[in-house]
């Protein structure tokens, strides 16, 4: 699918694209606060994320809900056209290792990362992109019992073995480093201290610190503004989703408040 953008009335909006899975979902209220304090109004946040979200698949599910794969989502058709006066946009590509659990190879996941970068650069060649590496240190520190507990809780139907997922994550990490060098993308390496018993999800009390350090790689000039919480801190509902197999749609932007809009896909 090739991106097809459309015009927007907010030509001067700061636009941020957030791609990922459960780490974005779990930290979303803290992420929105960070974005609103880092970018001047007006702000448009375009996101494709969700628990168990896949980049590569047609759909991915968590519980009774399914979402389209990130590369198949309508986000790519929703990104507005830029003109010469538009602020330089920013994007985050994270949670790439999620697809390994669905049986995709490191090469397939790396290809999805490359496609995401190419689409973002096609949308705007000056887009500042940050990509995160898998939490290798945290995964390599797993023992058999802890792995069994985490796999049962997070991915009960996965047949992956500990050594296999460690090897796949290690190979993916090397490919991501190569991709970042090839496309001049800023790369964030997760700090092992961000994780606890769960080796892949940033601890609640480290989410603000973790995403602040990740966003620092955008090299923004902080606005210093303190943004109050509100409806924007609610986790957004994607435009297209399936609940118990039935398609549901929500108009976008799903949230708008204080010159900030959130578009979820």
SULWOBEL-V863712 format. One record per run of one state. SS is the DSSP state (hx for helix, st for strand, lp for the rest). FROM is the first residue (numbers start at 1). LEN is the number of residues. If there is no record, write none. Layout:
SS|FROM|LEN / SS|FROM|LEN
This chain:
lp|1|5 / st|6|1 / lp|7|7 / st|14|6 / lp|20|2 / hx|22|17 / lp|39|4 / st|43|6 / lp|49|10 / st|59|4 / lp|63|2 / st|65|4 / lp|69|1 / hx|70|3 / lp|73|2 / hx|75|4 / lp|79|1 / st|80|1 / lp|81|9 / st|90|4 / lp|94|4 / hx|98|4 / lp|102|4 / hx|106|18 / lp|124|4 / st|128|5 / lp|133|3 / hx|136|5 / lp|141|3 / hx|144|11 / lp|155|7 / hx|162|22 / lp|184|2 / st|186|3 / lp|189|3 / hx|192|3 / lp|195|9 / hx|204|13 / lp|217|14 / hx|231|3 / lp|234|6 / st|240|4 / lp|244|2 / st|246|4 / lp|250|5 / st|255|3 / lp|258|2 / st|260|5 / lp|265|1
